[in-house]
Amino acid sequence: MPSSDAIVNPVRGKNSPNLGPVAIMVASQADLNILYSLMNLDKDKSKSLFVSRLYIDNNTENIFSVVGPFMGAPYATMLLETLIAWGAEKIIFFGWCGSISSDVKIGDIIVPASAVIDEGTSKHYQEGDNGMVKPSVYITEKVKEALIKSDLAFHEGVVWSTDAIYRETREKVKYYQDEDVLAVEMEMSALFTVGKFRNVQVGGILAVSDELSTFKWRPGFRNEQFKKSRMTVCEVINDLCNAL
């Protein structure tokens, strides 16, 4: 772990749990519910982690943890920093995003190959950034292999991470469309940046919940394809916990 002159640092206390090397970060409560059901996790034995819940599977050879829900880069990085301090080394983030590419539709799956930094947390972890950050190659390849094995189509490319969902303006969307960005979300670039700073492997999977490509918002949170995609991604993540 890199040296730091920070006054407040993530630490492992004497009562901190052993998480094992693999951790899953799940943005939405709905997907968290799906995952702990698939994984047969005992929700009554979950622990509070800030205002989220932490689930630990100690019943298999490969110990892993699941944490959520959460929203936004600052809080996501608080969780990630704690997971790392408690032993996590390979982290997968699963969240939702809004499509800004006309080729990406509600219910599609995206594997981020890089993320545009348009949130305020990343700059505190790296100096002189070029506005873009990449995920772990290892995690990304494992995610893609698992999706292909499950015969699931997906997009791979750049996503845009922003703090301000109500400032996704026509001008910004058009700019990022011209830069071949696929979608917009809130956490990915910060999680990749912290992973790089702490020398751990972080990757992500996103399900497309809404569309902005026509400069009119088209929500799809109740869309059946969106619900189906989330379920299949959760199944893939369940399989990945034993493959990482």
Secondary structure, DSSP 8 states (H G I E B T S, - for coil): ------SS-----TT-----SEEEEE--HHHHHHHHHHTT--GGG-EEETTEEEEEE-SSSS-EEEEE---SHHHHHHHHHHHHHTT--EEEEEEEEEE-STT--TT-EEEEEEEEEESSSGGGT-SS--SEE---HHHHHHHHHHHHHTT---EEEEEEEES-GGG--HHHHHHHHHTTEEEEESSHHHHHHHHHHHT-EEEEEEEEEEE-TTSS-EE-TT-HHHHHHHHHHHHHHHHHTTT-
